[in-house]
Amino acid sequence: MIEKKELHELEILKHVEETPHLSNRIAAQKLGCSIKLAHEVLKKMASRGLFHINKVHSRRWDYFLSPKGIAEKTRLTMGFLNFSMYFYQQARKLSSQVCRDLSEAGIKKVSFLGAGDLAEIVYLGVKQWGLELEAIYDNDHQGFLDYEVNALDDLNNHSHGTVLVCMYDPKQPTQKKYLPEGVELDKSFHWIFN
């Protein structure tokens, strides 16, 4: 599994490959962290020889990937791709099992909490086990295949049947029993990563 630190480094290396202009503030925005943490990440990466640094003036430094930086970006990209493949395979296997269990328990209709990439994987299990997709709830996606997507508030305000949680924390994709902010825990929820 690729670590958070490695994802941070990969983001920085990808940015430097596209443009030499990089500051602590830009790095912090890219990483979604404090300027102080971004500075530490850049400092450690520079000490490992991943960049050639050109000081333009006191407030501007340009960064260029060194051969070691290019090799590290390649290694991290391969690690990310391997993890993505692992995530897909696990999600496909686990979602198929959840759908099978529901079908064998006599459940015919399900709703999705989430309309992103995990929902697309789970939808394969829904079709495979003859379930009907009744409703989808998500604030970040407008549509899902030919289905209308409802707001998350609608999930909390209406009675519903079985809900498959098709959302995950991008920082910890396989975290168990993840729920987005504002969604109340309900006994009708079934997680893919449980």
N, C-alpha and C positions, 0 to 999 in steps of 0.2 A: 504494500500500500504506500502511495506517495504521501510524504509528510507535508504539513502546512508550511514549514520552513522551505521545503523544496519548491512548493507552488509559488511562494513569494519570490524565490530566486528565478524561477522560470519566467514569471511576469516581468521582472526587471531585465533579464537577458533578452526577452522578446522586444521590449521597449527599446533597449540600446541598439538592437539590430536594426530597428526601423528609423531611429533618430539618435544622434549623439547628445541631444539636449536632455539633460536629466538633472533634477535637483532633489533635495530631500522632500520638498513639498510635492513634486510630481510623483515621486516614488511612494509617498504616503497615500496619495489619492489612488494610485494604481493598486496598492496593497490593501487599502481600507484600514489603515492603522495610523498611529501617531507619527508625527515628524521625527520624534526621537527614535522610535523603533525603526523607521525607514532608514535613518542615518546609520544605525547600528548594522542593519542588513547590508547597506552599501559598503560600509567600512570593512566588514568581514569578507564580502565578495572581492573587494579590491585587494585585501591582504592575501587572498588566495590566488591572485594573479588572473582573475577573470576579465579584467578591463585594462585597456590602455587609457590613461586619463590625461587630457590636455587642459591646462589651466589657461582659459582665455583672458580672464581678469579676476579680481577678488570675489566677484559674485557669480561668476559663470565658469563651470567646468564642463568640458565635453567628454563623453565616455564612448569608447570604441571596444568592441569585443576583441579580446586577445585569442590566439589559437586555443589556449586552455579554456577560454570562455565559450568558444564555439563548440568545443568538445563537450563541455558541461551542459550547454543548452541542448545538444543532441541527446545526451544521456537522460536528462530530465524529461525531454519530450517523449522519448521512448518509454520511460517509466510511466508518464501520464497516459500514453496510449495503451500500455499494458493494463493499467488500473481501469481505464475506461472500458476495455474489453471485459475485464473481470467483473466490473460493476454491471454491465449489460447482461452477461451470462448469469450472474447471481440473481439479478432482478427478474430475468425471464424465468428461471427455474423456480424461484420462490413465489412469484406472482401466479404461475401456473398451478402450483400446489395450493395456494390460498383459494383460487377460483375453483379448483377441483373439490376442496373441502366444503366450500359453500354450496356447490352444486349437489354434492352427495348428501348434504344436510337439508336439501329441499328448497334452498333459496334460489329464486328465479331472477330477481332484479337487484341491481347494485347501483350505487352512486359513486362518483369519484370525488375525492378531495384533492384537487390538483389537476391541471390540464397540460403539464409540461412533458418532457421527454420520458419520465417514468410512467406517466399515464399512457403514453403510446405503447410502451412495453407491456403494461398490465392489460391493455385492451386486447392484446393477442390472447391472453389467458381467458378473458371474458368470452371471446368468440369461440375459443377452443372448447370450453366447457358449457356452451349453450346458455350463458347468462345474458340478460338484457340490461343495457346501460340506461338507467332511468334519468339521472341528473348529474351535472358536473358543477363543482364549486371552486372558484379560483379568482383572485383579484388581479393576477398578473397576466392572464391570457384572455383574449377576446373570444376565441373559438377553439373548438376541438373537433376535427373531422367535420361532420355535418350537424354537430350538436351545439346548442346554445350553452354558454357558460354563465352560471349565476355567481353573484358576489358571495364572499365568505359569510357575510352577515346573514344571508338567506339560510345558510346551513344551521346557524344558531337559533334562528327564529321560526323554523318550520320543523314539523315532525318528518322523519325520513326513515327509510329502511336501513339496510346494510350499506356501510360506507367503506370503500377501499381508500386508504390513505396513500395517495400517489404523489406525495411531496417529500422532499428530503432537504436536510441542511447541506448546502453546497460545500461547507467547510468540513463536514463529517457525513459524507453521503450514506454510509451504512449505519448511522446512528439508529438505535432501536427506539420505537414509539415516538418519532418526531411529530410535533404539531406546530404550525405557524402561530405567531402571536395573534391573539384575539379569538382563537378557536377553542371552544370549551370541550374538554374530554368527554367522550360519550361511549357508552357500552356497545354501541352499534359499530364502532370503528374497528377495522381490520387492517393491520400494517403488513407491508410486504417484508420489511426488515424488522422482524420481531424477535 
